Amino acid sequence: MISKQYILEGIRLRKSYIQNLKEILKQEPKIMDKKKNFEKLKQEMESIVNSDINDIRKTLDLNNKLIELEKEMENIQNIIRPYYDSIENLKKERDRLYIAIKEKYPGITDQEIEKEIMTEISE
């Protein structure tokens, strides 16, 4: 019922989405390592705050820890960002594909669209 070009595009989008998820999972060890660094810095900062914060040296230490913490947060974001951006673009493409299918086949239900695409994926 649905044109092959629409089905192939749906398959491409699904495969790209799954590939991005797999890539994110591959990055999990790096992310967990960054998370450990993050937690360590947090504990160090708490220790400084609980000590004599009026000591100028400790205030500078705290400031340095804050800078390190920010860098760790940026590192985590930089690991995930390309995949997140790609997934967001895939969502937009999926929405455009959905609108195109609904315009071309106004009587088709969402379930029928899904069934036709999933049938092709299974083959």
N, C-alpha and C positions, 0 to 999 in steps of 0.2 A: 504494500500500500504506500509506504513512504519511499520517496525517491532515494536511490542508492547514495547519491551525493550527501544527503542529510544524514543518512545512517553512518556513512564513513566518517563524516565530521563528528558525529556523536561518539563514535568509537575512538577517534583520535583524541578528543577532549578527555574522555575517560582514562585512556592510557597515559596521557600526559599528567593528569591529576594523580593517578596511582604512582607514577614515576617520581613525582615531586614528594609524595608522602614517604616513599622508600628512601629518597635522598635525605629527608629530614631525619628519619630513623637511623640512617648511617651516621649522622652528625651527633647522635645522642651521647656517645662517649665524650666528645669534645665539650658538649654542653654541660654534662655532669661534672667534668673537670673544672669548668669555669664556675659552676655552681659551688663546688667545694671551695674554690678560691674566694668566691663571694662571701660564703659563710665564715670563712677564716677572717677575712677583713672585717666583717660585721662584729665578730667576737673581739677582735683587737680594738675596734672603735668603742665598744661597750666598756672594755677594760679602761681605756683612756678616759672616757666620760665619768666612770665611777671613781677615778683617782682625782688628784688635785688638778682640776681643769684650769685653775688660775696660773699654773706653771706655764710660762710662755713656750717652753720646749714641748710640753704635752699638747698644747694648742696647735703648734706647728705639726706635730705628729698626727693629730686628728685630721688636720687639713690635708696632709699627704695621704692619709688613709681614705679620705673622701674622694680624692682625685683618683686613687687606685680603684676604688669601688666603682666610680663612674666609668673608668676604662674597661673594667670587667663586664659591666652592663652593656657597653657598646660592643664589646667582643661577642657577647651572646647574640645581640641583635644582628650583628654583621654575619654571623653564621646562618641565622634563620631567614634574614631579609630576602635573599634572592628567591628562595622557595615560596615564601609567603607572597611576594609580589607576583610570582608566576601563577600561583593558585588564584589570586585575586583576578588576574587577567583571564584565566580559564573560566572563572565564574561569569565574567562579562561576556565571553565568547559563548558560553552555554546559554546565557539569557538571550543573546542575539539569535542563536540557532533555534531556541524554543519559539521565539516570536516568528521567525521565518517559517517554521513548520506549521505553527498555528494559522498563519496567514495563508499558506499554500493549501492546508487541509483543515478548514475551519471546524469540521464536525468531529475531528479526532480527539479522543480523550488523552489525558496525561498517562493513564495506564497503558493505552494502546501504543503510545510513543515509546514508553519504557520497554514494553514487551518486544516491540520490533527491533529496537536497538540491542537489547539483551539477547535476543535470539541470534542475531548476527555475531555478537561477541562469543557466544557459546559454540558457534560453528567453526 
